């Protein structure tokens, strides 16, 4: 996993997280030119939407973000997101300290 990208994605997810009610899970998708997406993430210079999608999936599979009660949170583009886990917060803190 690209640690720089993971850190940037987690920072964006933290902005979405503050709008969630306990128990919520929302679809979050990378911005794709010409396509309407739900809860679009900001464009991250140097990365394309596929890299951001793969990062979202990886963060979920490794337990850095929660996906609610969904056993398979991945959709064709994006992921269901319910919050940043304690492991995700530790990853964010370690990247901020570097």
N, C-alpha and C positions, 0 to 999 in steps of 0.2 A: 504494500500500500504506500502510495506517495504521501509522506508525512506532511509536506507543505500543503498539498491539496486537502488532505484530511483536516488539517487545522483551519483552513479557510472555509471548508464546508461546515464544520462544526460551529464556527463563528456565525455563519448565516443561519444555521438551524437554531442557534440560541435566540435569535431575533424572532423566529417563528414560535418557539417554545413559550415565550412570555405571553403570547396570545391564546394559548391553549387552556382549556378548563381541565381539571383532573379527569382522567379517563378518556379524553379526546384522542383521536388518531386522525391525522389529515394527510392527504396525498400531497407530496412535495415533489416537484419536477424541475429539472434543469431547463433554463431558457433555451428554446430552439427557434431560430429565425423562421418566421412565417407560420408558426404553429401556436395554437392556444394551449397553454398548460395551466394546471392548478398550482397555486402557491409557488410561482416561479422563483427560482433562485437567481441572484444577480450573476451576470456574466463574470467569470473569473479569467482575467487575461492569461493567455498561455495554455488554457485548457479548453477542450471542446465539450459538448453536451454528453458525449458517450463516456468520456473520462469522469465527468462529474457523476453521471448515473452509476458507473461502476464503483466509484468511491462511496456513494450512498449505500449501495448494496453491501459492499465490504464492511462499512461501519456497522450496519445492522447485523450482519452475519458474525462479526467479531464481538458483538455485545456493547458497542460504544454508544449506540442509540436504541431506544425502545421503539417498538412498532405496534403497541397495543396488544390485543389478543390474537393478532393474525399469525398463523403458522408460516405463511409465505407472503411476506409484505411486499415483495417485488412485483411491479407491474411492467408493462412493456417499456415505459419511460418513467423513471422516478421510483418512489418508495413511500409506503405509509409510515408516518412518523408520529410518535407520541411523547418523545422527550429524550433528553441526553441522560445517559446512565452515569452512575458514579465512575465507572471505568472511562467513559467519554470525558467526564470533567477532569479526571487525572491526566488524560492525554492532552486536553486543552491547556492545563496548568503546566505540564512538562514542556510543551511547545512554547508557551509564553515565557518560560524561564530561560529558554535557549537563546 
